[in-house]
Amino acid sequence: MTIYRSHIADFPTPDESLFTFLFEGKVDREIPGATPAFIDAPTGRTITRSELKAACLSLGWGLTNIFAKKLGGVELTRGDTVMIFSPNSFAWPFALLGSIAAGLRTTLANSSYTPAELGYQWKDSGAKVVFTHPAFVPTVVTMLEAHGFSKTETRKRIIVMGLGDKEAIAKGFIHMDDLLGKGSLSAAERFDGPLSNETVFLCYSSGTTGKPKGVESTHKNIVSVCLMVQPLFPPMQMGMDVMLGFLPFYHIYGAVLLLPFMLLVGSPVVIMPQFEPEAFCQNIEKYKVSMSLIVPPVCLAIIHHPATNKYNLKTLRFIMSGAAPLGASLISAVHNKLKSVGANTVIPQGYGLTEMSPVSHLLPHDQFLSKVGSAGLLIPNLEARLVGIDGVDVKPGEPGELWLRGPTVMKGYLNNPTATKESITADGWYKTGDVCTRDADGFYHIVDRIKELIKYKGFQVPPAEMEALLLQHPKIVDAAVIGVYSEEEATELPRAYVVPKVKPAPGAESATLSKEIQEWVRERVAKHKFLRGGVVIIDQVPKSAAGKILRRQLRDLAKTEYILKPRL
């Protein structure tokens, strides 16, 4: 067995609650309470660390002492699960950290989910309450009523997010404001020692088969990863550095690195509701932003959008890409574009998985060009193996499946001991499903993926889920879904290969059926699952003798095709 370790020496990480770690003890002593924590990009509204802590303790008290007893909500007690279903907003950190202060678990739902998709996560996670944006209340209502709740019971389970901005659409519902300012927890619920292995985040991740699985990330996991990534991030200067945060907070990439990690380092996050090129550049100038976390498609906007030339971006010194691979040519193009407008920006990338809380590798900022294309170095406190298909560790330089072990490996998949056992060995190694090589300098390169998950702009699209949906179409008898890489969009696009009950004539008839299927799927899934890669009519889905879809054959076929498709 060949075990690789980080070039940075391991160090102990505390066994304590996430809230306690961030707002009490060493971190709290080192960062002044008057330090800005979050800034609302559209309004400029700012909250300091001390104000945030007080508000979260107040919300935590409201959730456990007012919500049910005085406002008619459902009873919430330590260990219960609450869902957050909202785009990024100034209220998001309050909902998350206030729930954690109350001792609750939080399950984070994709804000583009349909009622059916949301309903699956609601039921599987065991959530009792949903925090949601005012505009999303109808979606939550539809979801809850589909689960058999009456209108009265539905209202008991919804908390409308927002701070002083109750909207007409949410009249008659319990608002976050109703839970604030009525009292305060004397201290947050603690999860110290062995209790630090209790779940705090419940994000959903898809494997190669079946529906999305709830990943149980513990207090220990999140505290550990925040400390472990710090040595490979560029040093941050308190009072100088500002992070621009548009990555969705419901994605573990944004949830960890834009919320607790930034509270640990003491630099404020300017919260954007979503990525929009003009607003991105405008906010860099307005707030003198020095760093941002991105996904590869953002690079294309930086290169091509006219806003890059319109605003002063000179303060931007660091952007890190994650969630999906970033090609060397794209990194070079972004670097040169930013350099042309006066921004000396380094653009490293990282690698991780939801199951790793989420980061395992980071590329040092001073080597982003010399090691361009690499996923980076192993972060401290982790061990790695590269394992061949025969279960034996491969020789140095050869490709193998990446196995990881350390304090950031998830607790397991919620309610799914079989999947947990298949993913984590008895001695604690998590099998990533990604094939990579490790060079002589210790840099890792992802070269393939055993898992067949499609990643569209960093968001997961499980082929099995899409195939199950397509088989419900009245004109389809078999289907397979793969990801096809788009150079234009710098991401994988989901593409379906379908076998129709009645084969259409080539040309216009086939194109009409393909478009019909695309539109049919579009009405039933979240935006990131749209079949942007097209729908291809085939005679037979290639399968093994055991009935497994041979996706590699379809990927080879995709390289020879040119699909005309409508823009979606």
NORFENSUL-V545099 format. One line per field, one symbol per residue. ss: DSSP state (H for helix, E for strand, C for the rest). phi: phi as a letter, one per 40 degrees, with the letter a starting at -180 (. if undefined). burial: 1 if it has 24 or more other ideal C-beta (glycine too) atoms within 12 Angstrom, else 0. A space follows every 50 residues. Layout:
ss->???
phi->???
burial->???
//
This chain:
ss->CCCEECCCCCCCCCCCCHHHHHHCHHHHHHCCCCCEEEEECCCCCEEEHH HHHHHHHHHHHHHHHCCCCCCCCCCCCCCCEEEEECCCCCCHHHHHHHHH HCCCEEEEECCCCCHHHHHHHHHHHCCCEEEECHHHHHHHHHHHHHCCCC HHHHHCCEEECCCCCCCHHHCCCEEHHHHCCCCCCCCCCCCCHHHHHCEE EEEEECCCCCCCEEEEEEHHHHHHHHHHHHCCCCCCCCCCCEEEECCCCC CHHHHHHHHHHHHHHCCEEEECCCCCHHHHHHHHHHHCCCEEEECHHHHH HHHHCCHHHHCCCCCCCEEEECCCCCCHHHHHHHHHHHHHCCCCCECCEE EEEHHHCEEEEECCHHHCCCCCCCCEEECCCEEEEEECCCCCECCCCCCE EEEEEECCCCCEECCCHHHHHHHECCCCCEEEEEEEEECCCCCEEEEEEC CCCEEECCEEECHHHHHHHHCCCCCEEEEEEEEEEECCCCEEEEEEEEEE CCCCCCCHHHHHHHHHHHHHHHCCCCHHHCCCCCEEECCCCCECCCCCEC HHHHHHHHCCCCCCCCCC
phi->.bbbbcccccacbccaccccdcbbgdccccbdccccbbbcdcbgdbbccc ccdccccccdccccbbdccbbgcccbbdgcbbbbbacdaccddccccccc dcgccbbbbdcbccdccccccdcccgcbabcacdccddccddcccccgcc dcccccbbbcchbgbcbdcbcgbcbddcbbgbiaccacdbbbgdcccccb bbcbbbccbgcdbcccccdcdcdccccccdccccdbbcgbcbccbbdccc ccdcccccbccccccgbcbccbcacadccdccccccbfcbaabbbddcdc cccbccccccbcbcccbabbbagacbccccdcccdcccccbgbcbcbcbb baadcbgbcbbacdccbcccbdgcchccccgbbbbbbcccgbcccdgcca ccbbaicbcdcicdfacccccccbcccgccccgbcabbcccgcbbcbabc cbccbbfgccbcdcccccccccccbbbaaabbbbcbccbfacbcbbbbbc cbcccdgccccccdcccdcccdcbbcdccdcccgbbcbcaccbcccgccc ccccccccccbbbcaccb
burial->00010100000011111111111100100010001111111000001010 11111111111111111000101101010111111111111111111111 11111111111111111111111110111111110111111111001010 00011111111110000001001111111100011001111100011111 11111111001111111111111111111111110100001111111111 11111111111111111111111110101111111111111111111111 11101011001010111111111111100110111011001010111111 11111111111111101100111111111111111110000011000011 11111111111111010011001100001111111111000111111011 11111111111111111011101011011111111100111111111111 00000000010011111101110111111111111111001000000010 100110010000101000
//
